[in-house]
């Protein structure tokens, strides 16, 4: 895969290229975490109680990778796509940026991506004593992680279709 270069914003475009490549690497790690942890789901209190250090670390890595992917997509790829499309998003909220990405056709659903971002935010504010709440969130992460993979595929397809990247 190669990126096409527009002379008007070479520096910004290079930054977008690096962000896309970083996201692609994180997506592969997330895919690995999905495969590695799928046997653990759905979680229940009995499973959680019997988790060893390896399962805990594996789930922590899964959460981290999920959160990183959502953040890179929302904070870097959306900004880069807006720049490529010559859309000014400097004063836009994350919700507005997500709606713009849906309007442009880069993602399928702003509402669904908003749910993925909300789950990411909830993991950022996780407290150990909330084990029942944590278990509910953990049971959501498997489907949401698959959604994030699909969203990245959509973004990739969009970039190819718009000829911002060439395969």
PyMOL commands that place a pseudoatom at each C-alpha (Angstrom):
pseudoatom trace, name=CA, resn=UNK, resi=1, chain=A, elem=C, hetatm=0, pos=[0.000, 0.000, 0.000]
pseudoatom trace, name=CA, resn=UNK, resi=2, chain=A, elem=C, hetatm=0, pos=[1.343, 3.429, -0.926]
pseudoatom trace, name=CA, resn=UNK, resi=3, chain=A, elem=C, hetatm=0, pos=[0.079, 6.838, -0.059]
pseudoatom trace, name=CA, resn=UNK, resi=4, chain=A, elem=C, hetatm=0, pos=[-0.412, 9.385, -2.806]
pseudoatom trace, name=CA, resn=UNK, resi=5, chain=A, elem=C, hetatm=0, pos=[1.118, 12.760, -2.036]
pseudoatom trace, name=CA, resn=UNK, resi=6, chain=A, elem=C, hetatm=0, pos=[-0.547, 16.105, -2.546]
pseudoatom trace, name=CA, resn=UNK, resi=7, chain=A, elem=C, hetatm=0, pos=[2.037, 18.908, -2.695]
pseudoatom trace, name=CA, resn=UNK, resi=8, chain=A, elem=C, hetatm=0, pos=[-0.262, 21.398, -0.962]
pseudoatom trace, name=CA, resn=UNK, resi=9, chain=A, elem=C, hetatm=0, pos=[-0.056, 19.718, 2.436]
pseudoatom trace, name=CA, resn=UNK, resi=10, chain=A, elem=C, hetatm=0, pos=[2.929, 17.418, 2.357]
pseudoatom trace, name=CA, resn=UNK, resi=11, chain=A, elem=C, hetatm=0, pos=[3.838, 17.833, 6.061]
pseudoatom trace, name=CA, resn=UNK, resi=12, chain=A, elem=C, hetatm=0, pos=[0.289, 17.277, 7.283]
pseudoatom trace, name=CA, resn=UNK, resi=13, chain=A, elem=C, hetatm=0, pos=[-0.176, 14.414, 4.862]
pseudoatom trace, name=CA, resn=UNK, resi=14, chain=A, elem=C, hetatm=0, pos=[2.991, 12.728, 6.111]
pseudoatom trace, name=CA, resn=UNK, resi=15, chain=A, elem=C, hetatm=0, pos=[1.690, 13.058, 9.677]
pseudoatom trace, name=CA, resn=UNK, resi=16, chain=A, elem=C, hetatm=0, pos=[-1.564, 11.442, 8.575]
pseudoatom trace, name=CA, resn=UNK, resi=17, chain=A, elem=C, hetatm=0, pos=[0.354, 8.635, 6.867]
pseudoatom trace, name=CA, resn=UNK, resi=18, chain=A, elem=C, hetatm=0, pos=[2.278, 7.949, 10.080]
pseudoatom trace, name=CA, resn=UNK, resi=19, chain=A, elem=C, hetatm=0, pos=[-0.947, 7.984, 12.105]
pseudoatom trace, name=CA, resn=UNK, resi=20, chain=A, elem=C, hetatm=0, pos=[-2.604, 5.592, 9.671]
pseudoatom trace, name=CA, resn=UNK, resi=21, chain=A, elem=C, hetatm=0, pos=[0.357, 3.217, 9.820]
pseudoatom trace, name=CA, resn=UNK, resi=22, chain=A, elem=C, hetatm=0, pos=[0.415, 3.385, 13.633]
pseudoatom trace, name=CA, resn=UNK, resi=23, chain=A, elem=C, hetatm=0, pos=[-3.294, 2.641, 13.717]
pseudoatom trace, name=CA, resn=UNK, resi=24, chain=A, elem=C, hetatm=0, pos=[-2.819, -0.254, 11.313]
pseudoatom trace, name=CA, resn=UNK, resi=25, chain=A, elem=C, hetatm=0, pos=[-0.214, -1.744, 13.667]
pseudoatom trace, name=CA, resn=UNK, resi=26, chain=A, elem=C, hetatm=0, pos=[-2.503, -1.296, 16.675]
pseudoatom trace, name=CA, resn=UNK, resi=27, chain=A, elem=C, hetatm=0, pos=[-5.382, -2.853, 14.718]
pseudoatom trace, name=CA, resn=UNK, resi=28, chain=A, elem=C, hetatm=0, pos=[-3.271, -5.961, 14.107]
pseudoatom trace, name=CA, resn=UNK, resi=29, chain=A, elem=C, hetatm=0, pos=[-2.503, -6.172, 17.829]
pseudoatom trace, name=CA, resn=UNK, resi=30, chain=A, elem=C, hetatm=0, pos=[-6.209, -5.739, 18.601]
pseudoatom trace, name=CA, resn=UNK, resi=31, chain=A, elem=C, hetatm=0, pos=[-7.042, -8.526, 16.151]
pseudoatom trace, name=CA, resn=UNK, resi=32, chain=A, elem=C, hetatm=0, pos=[-4.542, -10.734, 17.995]
pseudoatom trace, name=CA, resn=UNK, resi=33, chain=A, elem=C, hetatm=0, pos=[-6.147, -9.869, 21.358]
pseudoatom trace, name=CA, resn=UNK, resi=34, chain=A, elem=C, hetatm=0, pos=[-9.595, -10.752, 20.007]
pseudoatom trace, name=CA, resn=UNK, resi=35, chain=A, elem=C, hetatm=0, pos=[-8.354, -14.145, 18.851]
pseudoatom trace, name=CA, resn=UNK, resi=36, chain=A, elem=C, hetatm=0, pos=[-6.369, -14.816, 22.022]
pseudoatom trace, name=CA, resn=UNK, resi=37, chain=A, elem=C, hetatm=0, pos=[-9.166, -13.876, 24.420]
pseudoatom trace, name=CA, resn=UNK, resi=38, chain=A, elem=C, hetatm=0, pos=[-12.266, -15.096, 22.599]
pseudoatom trace, name=CA, resn=UNK, resi=39, chain=A, elem=C, hetatm=0, pos=[-12.424, -18.313, 24.636]
pseudoatom trace, name=CA, resn=UNK, resi=40, chain=A, elem=C, hetatm=0, pos=[-12.900, -16.242, 27.815]
pseudoatom trace, name=CA, resn=UNK, resi=41, chain=A, elem=C, hetatm=0, pos=[-16.170, -14.697, 26.642]
pseudoatom trace, name=CA, resn=UNK, resi=42, chain=A, elem=C, hetatm=0, pos=[-18.839, -14.260, 27.744]
pseudoatom trace, name=CA, resn=UNK, resi=43, chain=A, elem=C, hetatm=0, pos=[-17.441, -13.470, 31.158]
pseudoatom trace, name=CA, resn=UNK, resi=44, chain=A, elem=C, hetatm=0, pos=[-19.253, -14.282, 34.361]
pseudoatom trace, name=CA, resn=UNK, resi=45, chain=A, elem=C, hetatm=0, pos=[-18.358, -13.822, 38.007]
pseudoatom trace, name=CA, resn=UNK, resi=46, chain=A, elem=C, hetatm=0, pos=[-17.132, -17.403, 38.338]
pseudoatom trace, name=CA, resn=UNK, resi=47, chain=A, elem=C, hetatm=0, pos=[-14.703, -17.026, 35.430]
pseudoatom trace, name=CA, resn=UNK, resi=48, chain=A, elem=C, hetatm=0, pos=[-13.458, -13.692, 36.748]
pseudoatom trace, name=CA, resn=UNK, resi=49, chain=A, elem=C, hetatm=0, pos=[-12.883, -15.159, 40.196]
pseudoatom trace, name=CA, resn=UNK, resi=50, chain=A, elem=C, hetatm=0, pos=[-10.708, -17.943, 38.742]
pseudoatom trace, name=CA, resn=UNK, resi=51, chain=A, elem=C, hetatm=0, pos=[-8.596, -15.746, 36.470]
pseudoatom trace, name=CA, resn=UNK, resi=52, chain=A, elem=C, hetatm=0, pos=[-4.879, -16.036, 36.944]
pseudoatom trace, name=CA, resn=UNK, resi=53, chain=A, elem=C, hetatm=0, pos=[-2.264, -13.381, 36.298]
pseudoatom trace, name=CA, resn=UNK, resi=54, chain=A, elem=C, hetatm=0, pos=[-1.939, -14.411, 32.635]
pseudoatom trace, name=CA, resn=UNK, resi=55, chain=A, elem=C, hetatm=0, pos=[-5.668, -13.934, 31.908]
pseudoatom trace, name=CA, resn=UNK, resi=56, chain=A, elem=C, hetatm=0, pos=[-5.706, -10.602, 33.745]
pseudoatom trace, name=CA, resn=UNK, resi=57, chain=A, elem=C, hetatm=0, pos=[-2.711, -9.323, 31.791]
pseudoatom trace, name=CA, resn=UNK, resi=58, chain=A, elem=C, hetatm=0, pos=[-4.162, -10.574, 28.526]
pseudoatom trace, name=CA, resn=UNK, resi=59, chain=A, elem=C, hetatm=0, pos=[-7.454, -8.772, 29.180]
pseudoatom trace, name=CA, resn=UNK, resi=60, chain=A, elem=C, hetatm=0, pos=[-5.600, -5.623, 30.241]
pseudoatom trace, name=CA, resn=UNK, resi=61, chain=A, elem=C, hetatm=0, pos=[-3.679, -5.699, 26.945]
pseudoatom trace, name=CA, resn=UNK, resi=62, chain=A, elem=C, hetatm=0, pos=[-6.978, -6.201, 25.096]
pseudoatom trace, name=CA, resn=UNK, resi=63, chain=A, elem=C, hetatm=0, pos=[-8.517, -3.154, 26.791]
pseudoatom trace, name=CA, resn=UNK, resi=64, chain=A, elem=C, hetatm=0, pos=[-5.411, -1.063, 26.113]
pseudoatom trace, name=CA, resn=UNK, resi=65, chain=A, elem=C, hetatm=0, pos=[-5.299, -2.006, 22.447]
pseudoatom trace, name=CA, resn=UNK, resi=66, chain=A, elem=C, hetatm=0, pos=[-9.015, -1.367, 22.034]
pseudoatom trace, name=CA, resn=UNK, resi=67, chain=A, elem=C, hetatm=0, pos=[-8.679, 2.058, 23.682]
pseudoatom trace, name=CA, resn=UNK, resi=68, chain=A, elem=C, hetatm=0, pos=[-5.633, 2.966, 21.600]
pseudoatom trace, name=CA, resn=UNK, resi=69, chain=A, elem=C, hetatm=0, pos=[-7.369, 2.051, 18.338]
pseudoatom trace, name=CA, resn=UNK, resi=70, chain=A, elem=C, hetatm=0, pos=[-10.478, 4.071, 19.155]
pseudoatom trace, name=CA, resn=UNK, resi=71, chain=A, elem=C, hetatm=0, pos=[-8.327, 7.049, 20.192]
pseudoatom trace, name=CA, resn=UNK, resi=72, chain=A, elem=C, hetatm=0, pos=[-6.108, 6.982, 17.104]
pseudoatom trace, name=CA, resn=UNK, resi=73, chain=A, elem=C, hetatm=0, pos=[-9.120, 6.700, 14.810]
pseudoatom trace, name=CA, resn=UNK, resi=74, chain=A, elem=C, hetatm=0, pos=[-11.013, 9.490, 16.562]
pseudoatom trace, name=CA, resn=UNK, resi=75, chain=A, elem=C, hetatm=0, pos=[-8.165, 11.891, 17.254]
pseudoatom trace, name=CA, resn=UNK, resi=76, chain=A, elem=C, hetatm=0, pos=[-5.778, 11.349, 14.360]
pseudoatom trace, name=CA, resn=UNK, resi=77, chain=A, elem=C, hetatm=0, pos=[-7.433, 9.601, 11.423]
pseudoatom trace, name=CA, resn=UNK, resi=78, chain=A, elem=C, hetatm=0, pos=[-10.607, 11.686, 11.559]
pseudoatom trace, name=CA, resn=UNK, resi=79, chain=A, elem=C, hetatm=0, pos=[-8.502, 14.861, 11.703]
pseudoatom trace, name=CA, resn=UNK, resi=80, chain=A, elem=C, hetatm=0, pos=[-6.342, 13.671, 8.786]
pseudoatom trace, name=CA, resn=UNK, resi=81, chain=A, elem=C, hetatm=0, pos=[-9.331, 12.750, 6.639]
pseudoatom trace, name=CA, resn=UNK, resi=82, chain=A, elem=C, hetatm=0, pos=[-10.889, 16.152, 7.319]
pseudoatom trace, name=CA, resn=UNK, resi=83, chain=A, elem=C, hetatm=0, pos=[-7.639, 17.795, 6.245]
pseudoatom trace, name=CA, resn=UNK, resi=84, chain=A, elem=C, hetatm=0, pos=[-7.492, 15.724, 3.057]
pseudoatom trace, name=CA, resn=UNK, resi=85, chain=A, elem=C, hetatm=0, pos=[-11.105, 16.645, 2.340]
pseudoatom trace, name=CA, resn=UNK, resi=86, chain=A, elem=C, hetatm=0, pos=[-10.357, 20.305, 3.138]
pseudoatom trace, name=CA, resn=UNK, resi=87, chain=A, elem=C, hetatm=0, pos=[-12.866, 20.363, 5.984]
pseudoatom trace, name=CA, resn=UNK, resi=88, chain=A, elem=C, hetatm=0, pos=[-12.139, 22.699, 8.903]
pseudoatom trace, name=CA, resn=UNK, resi=89, chain=A, elem=C, hetatm=0, pos=[-12.738, 20.810, 12.143]
pseudoatom trace, name=CA, resn=UNK, resi=90, chain=A, elem=C, hetatm=0, pos=[-10.733, 22.976, 14.543]
pseudoatom trace, name=CA, resn=UNK, resi=91, chain=A, elem=C, hetatm=0, pos=[-13.797, 24.050, 16.512]
pseudoatom trace, name=CA, resn=UNK, resi=92, chain=A, elem=C, hetatm=0, pos=[-15.727, 20.774, 16.188]
pseudoatom trace, name=CA, resn=UNK, resi=93, chain=A, elem=C, hetatm=0, pos=[-16.539, 18.376, 19.005]
pseudoatom trace, name=CA, resn=UNK, resi=94, chain=A, elem=C, hetatm=0, pos=[-15.646, 14.701, 18.715]
pseudoatom trace, name=CA, resn=UNK, resi=95, chain=A, elem=C, hetatm=0, pos=[-19.317, 14.002, 18.026]
pseudoatom trace, name=CA, resn=UNK, resi=96, chain=A, elem=C, hetatm=0, pos=[-19.337, 16.525, 15.166]
pseudoatom trace, name=CA, resn=UNK, resi=97, chain=A, elem=C, hetatm=0, pos=[-16.129, 15.057, 13.717]
pseudoatom trace, name=CA, resn=UNK, resi=98, chain=A, elem=C, hetatm=0, pos=[-17.674, 11.602, 13.852]
pseudoatom trace, name=CA, resn=UNK, resi=99, chain=A, elem=C, hetatm=0, pos=[-20.834, 12.833, 12.132]
pseudoatom trace, name=CA, resn=UNK, resi=100, chain=A, elem=C, hetatm=0, pos=[-18.658, 14.411, 9.430]
pseudoatom trace, name=CA, resn=UNK, resi=101, chain=A, elem=C, hetatm=0, pos=[-16.860, 11.100, 8.887]
pseudoatom trace, name=CA, resn=UNK, resi=102, chain=A, elem=C, hetatm=0, pos=[-20.216, 9.381, 8.416]
pseudoatom trace, name=CA, resn=UNK, resi=103, chain=A, elem=C, hetatm=0, pos=[-21.356, 12.119, 6.011]
pseudoatom trace, name=CA, resn=UNK, resi=104, chain=A, elem=C, hetatm=0, pos=[-18.144, 11.789, 3.992]
pseudoatom trace, name=CA, resn=UNK, resi=105, chain=A, elem=C, hetatm=0, pos=[-18.562, 8.014, 3.874]
pseudoatom trace, name=CA, resn=UNK, resi=106, chain=A, elem=C, hetatm=0, pos=[-15.397, 7.181, 5.824]
pseudoatom trace, name=CA, resn=UNK, resi=107, chain=A, elem=C, hetatm=0, pos=[-17.374, 5.297, 8.488]
pseudoatom trace, name=CA, resn=UNK, resi=108, chain=A, elem=C, hetatm=0, pos=[-20.738, 3.558, 8.436]
pseudoatom trace, name=CA, resn=UNK, resi=109, chain=A, elem=C, hetatm=0, pos=[-22.305, 4.894, 11.626]
pseudoatom trace, name=CA, resn=UNK, resi=110, chain=A, elem=C, hetatm=0, pos=[-21.457, 7.880, 13.796]
pseudoatom trace, name=CA, resn=UNK, resi=111, chain=A, elem=C, hetatm=0, pos=[-23.785, 6.539, 16.470]
pseudoatom trace, name=CA, resn=UNK, resi=112, chain=A, elem=C, hetatm=0, pos=[-22.024, 3.169, 16.625]
pseudoatom trace, name=CA, resn=UNK, resi=113, chain=A, elem=C, hetatm=0, pos=[-18.597, 4.790, 16.699]
pseudoatom trace, name=CA, resn=UNK, resi=114, chain=A, elem=C, hetatm=0, pos=[-19.841, 7.026, 19.494]
pseudoatom trace, name=CA, resn=UNK, resi=115, chain=A, elem=C, hetatm=0, pos=[-20.721, 3.888, 21.459]
pseudoatom trace, name=CA, resn=UNK, resi=116, chain=A, elem=C, hetatm=0, pos=[-17.211, 2.529, 20.910]
pseudoatom trace, name=CA, resn=UNK, resi=117, chain=A, elem=C, hetatm=0, pos=[-15.723, 5.820, 22.136]
pseudoatom trace, name=CA, resn=UNK, resi=118, chain=A, elem=C, hetatm=0, pos=[-18.019, 5.823, 25.157]
pseudoatom trace, name=CA, resn=UNK, resi=119, chain=A, elem=C, hetatm=0, pos=[-16.885, 2.322, 26.117]
pseudoatom trace, name=CA, resn=UNK, resi=120, chain=A, elem=C, hetatm=0, pos=[-13.262, 3.434, 25.740]
pseudoatom trace, name=CA, resn=UNK, resi=121, chain=A, elem=C, hetatm=0, pos=[-13.977, 6.335, 28.100]
pseudoatom trace, name=CA, resn=UNK, resi=122, chain=A, elem=C, hetatm=0, pos=[-15.597, 4.030, 30.636]
pseudoatom trace, name=CA, resn=UNK, resi=123, chain=A, elem=C, hetatm=0, pos=[-12.530, 1.780, 30.671]
pseudoatom trace, name=CA, resn=UNK, resi=124, chain=A, elem=C, hetatm=0, pos=[-10.403, 4.848, 31.337]
pseudoatom trace, name=CA, resn=UNK, resi=125, chain=A, elem=C, hetatm=0, pos=[-12.406, 5.426, 34.545]
pseudoatom trace, name=CA, resn=UNK, resi=126, chain=A, elem=C, hetatm=0, pos=[-12.534, 1.837, 35.774]
pseudoatom trace, name=CA, resn=UNK, resi=127, chain=A, elem=C, hetatm=0, pos=[-12.314, 1.250, 39.514]
pseudoatom trace, name=CA, resn=UNK, resi=128, chain=A, elem=C, hetatm=0, pos=[-11.409, -2.202, 40.898]
pseudoatom trace, name=CA, resn=UNK, resi=129, chain=A, elem=C, hetatm=0, pos=[-14.263, -2.328, 43.410]
pseudoatom trace, name=CA, resn=UNK, resi=130, chain=A, elem=C, hetatm=0, pos=[-16.799, -2.156, 40.584]
pseudoatom trace, name=CA, resn=UNK, resi=131, chain=A, elem=C, hetatm=0, pos=[-16.341, -5.761, 39.498]
pseudoatom trace, name=CA, resn=UNK, resi=132, chain=A, elem=C, hetatm=0, pos=[-19.950, -6.273, 38.311]
pseudoatom trace, name=CA, resn=UNK, resi=133, chain=A, elem=C, hetatm=0, pos=[-19.779, -3.109, 36.211]
pseudoatom trace, name=CA, resn=UNK, resi=134, chain=A, elem=C, hetatm=0, pos=[-16.359, -4.118, 34.908]
pseudoatom trace, name=CA, resn=UNK, resi=135, chain=A, elem=C, hetatm=0, pos=[-17.692, -7.532, 33.879]
pseudoatom trace, name=CA, resn=UNK, resi=136, chain=A, elem=C, hetatm=0, pos=[-20.550, -5.906, 31.940]
pseudoatom trace, name=CA, resn=UNK, resi=137, chain=A, elem=C, hetatm=0, pos=[-18.100, -3.627, 30.136]
pseudoatom trace, name=CA, resn=UNK, resi=138, chain=A, elem=C, hetatm=0, pos=[-15.755, -6.495, 29.421]
pseudoatom trace, name=CA, resn=UNK, resi=139, chain=A, elem=C, hetatm=0, pos=[-18.579, -8.457, 27.834]
pseudoatom trace, name=CA, resn=UNK, resi=140, chain=A, elem=C, hetatm=0, pos=[-19.205, -5.498, 25.527]
pseudoatom trace, name=CA, resn=UNK, resi=141, chain=A, elem=C, hetatm=0, pos=[-15.592, -5.162, 24.449]
pseudoatom trace, name=CA, resn=UNK, resi=142, chain=A, elem=C, hetatm=0, pos=[-15.501, -8.241, 22.226]
pseudoatom trace, name=CA, resn=UNK, resi=143, chain=A, elem=C, hetatm=0, pos=[-18.282, -6.996, 19.924]
pseudoatom trace, name=CA, resn=UNK, resi=144, chain=A, elem=C, hetatm=0, pos=[-17.097, -3.396, 20.087]
pseudoatom trace, name=CA, resn=UNK, resi=145, chain=A, elem=C, hetatm=0, pos=[-13.544, -4.469, 19.212]
pseudoatom trace, name=CA, resn=UNK, resi=146, chain=A, elem=C, hetatm=0, pos=[-14.856, -6.277, 16.138]
pseudoatom trace, name=CA, resn=UNK, resi=147, chain=A, elem=C, hetatm=0, pos=[-16.726, -3.089, 15.249]
pseudoatom trace, name=CA, resn=UNK, resi=148, chain=A, elem=C, hetatm=0, pos=[-13.470, -1.093, 15.553]
pseudoatom trace, name=CA, resn=UNK, resi=149, chain=A, elem=C, hetatm=0, pos=[-11.767, -3.536, 13.164]
pseudoatom trace, name=CA, resn=UNK, resi=150, chain=A, elem=C, hetatm=0, pos=[-14.628, -3.060, 10.694]
pseudoatom trace, name=CA, resn=UNK, resi=151, chain=A, elem=C, hetatm=0, pos=[-14.427, 0.720, 11.085]
pseudoatom trace, name=CA, resn=UNK, resi=152, chain=A, elem=C, hetatm=0, pos=[-10.735, 0.679, 10.250]
pseudoatom trace, name=CA, resn=UNK, resi=153, chain=A, elem=C, hetatm=0, pos=[-11.494, -1.444, 7.161]
pseudoatom trace, name=CA, resn=UNK, resi=154, chain=A, elem=C, hetatm=0, pos=[-14.137, 1.121, 6.170]
pseudoatom trace, name=CA, resn=UNK, resi=155, chain=A, elem=C, hetatm=0, pos=[-11.653, 3.959, 6.578]
pseudoatom trace, name=CA, resn=UNK, resi=156, chain=A, elem=C, hetatm=0, pos=[-9.070, 2.061, 4.532]
pseudoatom trace, name=CA, resn=UNK, resi=157, chain=A, elem=C, hetatm=0, pos=[-11.625, 1.421, 1.757]
pseudoatom trace, name=CA, resn=UNK, resi=158, chain=A, elem=C, hetatm=0, pos=[-12.643, 5.074, 1.823]
pseudoatom trace, name=CA, resn=UNK, resi=159, chain=A, elem=C, hetatm=0, pos=[-9.022, 6.202, 1.453]
pseudoatom trace, name=CA, resn=UNK, resi=160, chain=A, elem=C, hetatm=0, pos=[-8.522, 3.815, -1.488]
pseudoatom trace, name=CA, resn=UNK, resi=161, chain=A, elem=C, hetatm=0, pos=[-11.775, 4.903, -3.139]
pseudoatom trace, name=CA, resn=UNK, resi=162, chain=A, elem=C, hetatm=0, pos=[-10.801, 8.571, -2.795]
pseudoatom trace, name=CA, resn=UNK, resi=163, chain=A, elem=C, hetatm=0, pos=[-7.322, 7.707, -4.134]
pseudoatom trace, name=CA, resn=UNK, resi=164, chain=A, elem=C, hetatm=0, pos=[-5.587, 8.991, -0.997]
pseudoatom trace, name=CA, resn=UNK, resi=165, chain=A, elem=C, hetatm=0, pos=[-3.851, 5.604, -0.818]
pseudoatom trace, name=CA, resn=UNK, resi=166, chain=A, elem=C, hetatm=0, pos=[-3.000, 3.185, -3.598]
pseudoatom trace, name=CA, resn=UNK, resi=167, chain=A, elem=C, hetatm=0, pos=[-2.789, -0.558, -3.077]
for i in range(1, 167): cmd.bond("trace and resi %d" % i, "trace and resi %d" % (i + 1))
show_as sticks, trace
zoom trace
